[in-house]
Amino acid sequence: MRRSQRIKQLHEILLEKRNASTQYLCTVLDCSESSVRRDIKYLASTNPSVRRVHGGALIVDSRDELEYMFELKLKQNLSFKRRIASATIELVEDGDSVIIDSGTTCLYAGMELHKKRHLRVVALDVRIAQELAKSESIDTIVVGGLIRPGYYAIGGTLAEEMINSFKADKIIMSADAIDLESGITNYSLFEVGVKKRIIGRGGEVIVIADHTKFGKTSFYKVADLREISTIVTNHELDPVYSEQIKELGIRVITC
């Protein structure tokens, strides 16, 4: 493919996806990372709607919601995610069965699960499954279904039906937005079905999310807050908001 054609296709991908990681673009365009970086740099210099970001590029417009691809989200709010992951692992005991959701915060929690022994973990994300598979102390089960390109989440009817086969001690779930009235909401419809299904498959439902997710709503409803047992977040969350959540009977752990 000629460079002019590749740049045109790259721009079309960004217009469709709104953002894309360098790794994703390399795969789709079948070219090297250095070529993609040069193309992004050129596009950003010639098109004001294109912005270079660490690990990829995005389209700048007036939209309030923009769901970043996995690699772009991986290092956002990194210190918060690591603290949340460390606090989450304290809720998991050796020998537990766990269902773990998709997303970057859940990936960091998955890394922490290596510290526990004799776990049985059902993964809804291929990147997280890959991480869990490094440990001989974890029996990893991967839910089958569709994989969302650029996000690695597993979803669809097949995944939802397979989830019904499991009953876990702990559910570790991510959230795009958390609001007192709207509850847990999600940017994309793709993950909503599996999120709804896993809530009913465990004793303790643990939502892990940094403070930037609170007081916000997104388009797709996942659950009311009263369906959640525990929320783990960082201490930068407004303490007034935290107390309001506790009044609903939900345990809030800040770290």
C-alpha positions in Angstrom: 0.0 0.0 0.0 1.3 3.4 -0.9 1.8 5.9 1.9 -0.9 8.3 0.7 -3.4 5.4 0.6 -2.3 4.2 4.1 -2.7 7.7 5.5 -6.2 8.0 3.9 -7.2 4.7 5.4 -5.8 5.6 8.8 -7.8 8.8 8.8 -11.0 6.8 7.9 -10.3 4.4 10.8 -10.0 7.3 13.2 -13.2 8.9 11.9 -15.0 5.6 12.4 -13.5 4.5 15.7 -12.9 8.1 17.1 -9.6 6.8 18.5 -7.1 4.0 17.8 -4.0 2.6 19.4 -0.7 2.3 17.4 -0.8 -1.5 17.9 -4.4 -1.7 16.5 -3.4 0.5 13.5 -0.3 -1.7 12.8 -2.5 -4.8 12.6 -5.2 -3.2 10.4 -2.9 -1.4 8.1 -0.3 -4.2 8.0 2.7 -2.0 8.6 5.3 -1.2 11.2 4.9 0.9 14.3 7.4 3.5 13.0 5.3 3.9 9.9 2.1 4.3 11.8 3.8 6.9 14.1 5.0 8.9 11.2 1.6 8.8 9.6 -0.1 9.9 12.8 2.4 12.8 13.1 1.7 13.8 9.5 -2.1 13.6 10.0 -2.0 15.6 13.2 0.1 18.4 11.6 -2.2 18.7 8.6 -5.6 18.0 10.2 -6.7 19.9 13.3 -9.3 17.2 14.2 -6.5 14.6 14.7 -4.5 14.6 17.9 -1.5 12.4 18.7 -1.7 10.8 22.2 0.6 8.4 24.0 0.1 5.1 22.2 -2.0 6.2 19.3 -4.3 9.0 18.0 -7.8 10.3 18.4 -10.4 12.6 16.8 -11.0 15.8 18.6 -14.6 17.0 18.5 -17.4 18.1 20.8 -18.5 14.7 21.9 -18.6 14.3 25.7 -18.1 10.5 25.6 -15.0 9.0 24.0 -14.1 5.4 24.8 -10.4 4.8 24.4 -9.0 1.6 23.0 -7.3 -0.7 25.4 -3.7 0.3 24.9 -4.6 4.0 25.1 -6.4 3.4 28.4 -3.7 1.2 29.8 -1.5 4.0 31.2 -4.3 6.5 32.0 -4.6 7.1 35.7 -2.0 4.4 36.2 -1.2 5.1 39.8 -4.9 5.0 40.7 -5.5 1.7 38.9 -2.5 0.1 40.6 -3.7 1.2 44.1 -7.2 0.0 43.4 -5.8 -3.4 42.2 -3.7 -3.8 45.3 -6.8 -3.1 47.5 -9.0 -5.4 45.5 -6.7 -8.4 46.0 -7.2 -8.1 49.8 -10.8 -9.1 49.2 -9.9 -12.3 47.5 -8.9 -15.3 49.6 -6.8 -18.4 48.7 -9.1 -21.0 47.1 -11.7 -18.5 45.9 -13.5 -18.8 42.6 -13.6 -15.4 40.8 -15.2 -14.0 37.7 -13.2 -11.0 36.4 -14.6 -8.5 33.9 -12.8 -6.8 31.0 -10.9 -3.5 31.0 -7.5 -2.1 32.0 -8.3 -1.7 35.8 -9.4 -5.3 35.8 -6.1 -6.2 34.0 -4.1 -4.7 36.9 -6.3 -6.6 39.3 -5.6 -9.7 37.4 -1.9 -9.1 37.8 -2.4 -8.9 41.6 -4.3 -12.2 41.6 -0.9 -13.9 41.1 -0.3 -13.3 44.8 -3.1 -15.7 45.7 -3.1 -19.5 45.6 -5.4 -22.1 44.3 -7.8 -19.7 42.5 -10.3 -20.6 39.8 -10.8 -17.6 37.6 -13.3 -17.0 34.8 -12.0 -14.3 32.4 -14.1 -12.1 30.1 -11.1 -10.5 28.4 -8.4 -12.2 26.3 -5.6 -9.9 27.6 -6.6 -10.7 31.2 -6.8 -14.4 30.5 -3.3 -14.3 29.0 -2.0 -12.6 32.2 -3.7 -15.1 34.5 -2.3 -18.0 32.4 1.2 -17.1 33.6 0.4 -18.4 37.1 0.4 -22.1 38.0 -1.7 -21.3 41.0 -4.6 -20.1 38.9 -7.0 -22.3 36.9 -8.1 -19.9 34.2 -11.3 -20.4 32.2 -11.9 -18.2 29.2 -15.5 -17.4 28.3 -16.2 -18.1 24.6 -17.8 -15.5 22.3 -17.1 -12.5 20.2 -13.9 -10.4 20.9 -14.3 -6.7 20.5 -11.4 -5.5 18.3 -9.1 -3.1 20.0 -10.6 -3.7 23.4 -10.2 -7.5 23.9 -13.5 -7.8 25.8 -15.5 -11.0 25.2 -19.2 -10.6 24.6 -22.2 -11.7 22.7 -24.9 -14.3 23.2 -22.5 -17.3 23.4 -20.6 -15.6 26.2 -23.7 -14.7 28.1 -25.0 -18.3 27.9 -21.7 -19.7 29.1 -21.6 -17.4 32.1 -24.7 -19.2 33.4 -22.5 -22.3 33.9 -20.5 -20.6 36.7 -21.1 -19.6 40.3 -18.3 -17.6 41.9 -17.3 -16.4 45.3 -16.3 -13.0 44.0 -17.2 -10.9 40.9 -14.7 -8.2 40.0 -16.4 -5.8 37.6 -15.3 -2.6 35.9 -17.5 0.5 35.2 -17.3 3.3 32.7 -19.6 5.6 34.8 -21.1 5.5 38.2 -23.9 7.7 39.4 -26.1 7.7 42.5 -29.3 7.8 40.5 -28.3 6.2 37.2 -26.2 3.4 38.7 -23.6 1.7 36.7 -23.6 2.6 33.0 -21.4 1.8 30.0 -20.2 3.5 26.9 -20.7 0.5 24.6 -23.6 -2.0 24.3 -21.1 -4.8 23.6 -20.1 -5.5 27.2 -23.5 -4.7 28.8 -25.0 -8.2 28.4 -22.1 -10.0 30.1 -21.9 -7.4 32.8 -25.6 -7.9 33.6 -25.1 -11.6 33.6 -22.1 -11.8 35.9 -23.8 -9.7 38.6 -26.1 -12.7 39.3 -23.3 -15.3 39.4 -21.5 -14.5 42.6 -21.8 -13.8 46.3 -19.9 -10.5 46.4 -20.0 -8.1 43.5 -17.0 -5.8 43.6 -16.9 -2.8 41.3 -13.4 -1.3 40.8 -13.1 2.2 39.3 -11.1 5.3 39.8 -12.6 8.5 41.1 -12.9 10.0 37.6 -15.8 7.6 36.8 -18.1 8.8 39.6 -20.8 11.4 39.1 -21.1 10.5 35.5 -23.5 8.6 33.3 -23.2 6.9 30.0 -25.8 5.7 27.5 -26.2 2.0 28.4 -27.5 0.9 31.8 -25.8 -2.0 33.5 -27.1 -2.1 37.0 -28.5 -0.1 39.9 -26.0 0.6 42.7 -28.0 -1.5 45.1 -27.0 -4.6 43.1 -23.4 -4.0 44.0 -21.8 -5.2 47.2 -18.5 -3.3 47.3 -16.9 -0.5 45.5 -13.1 -0.1 45.5 -11.7 3.3 44.4 -8.9 5.7 45.2 -9.1 8.2 48.0 -9.3 11.1 45.6 -13.1 10.4 45.4 -15.1 13.2 47.0 -15.8 11.9 50.6 -19.3 13.4 50.5 -20.0 11.3 47.4 -18.5 8.2 49.1 -20.8 8.7 52.1 -23.8 9.0 49.9 -23.0 5.6 48.3 -22.5 4.0 51.7 -26.0 5.2 52.7 -27.3 2.8 50.0 -25.8 -0.1 52.0 -22.7 -0.4 49.8 -19.3 -0.9 51.2 -16.8 1.6 49.8 -13.1 0.9 50.1 -10.7 3.8 49.3 -7.0 3.4 48.8 
